Amino acid sequence: MRTDFYEADPFSGGKGEHYLTLDTDYRFEKGDEIWIEAKGRRIKVRVTWVNVTVRENGELTREILGLKL
């Protein structure tokens, strides 16, 4: 499934900087702590929000917001 990772705004919880996009079936859950290596840096985030979109053609996409730790 196409998965986009974004930074979560620490005050509003809204979508911030886009970190990376990857194709994975891994099940991310709220509270997971993960390391992201992208754009020449290594960042640890805690997943705060997972949004899965199902389209009429059967395509699944997912957006994950992570709060920087």
Summary of the structure (lengths in Angstrom):
residues: 69
radius of gyration: 12.0
end to end distance: 25.7
largest distance: 37.1
contacts: 168
relative contact order: 0.35
helix: 0%
strand: 65%
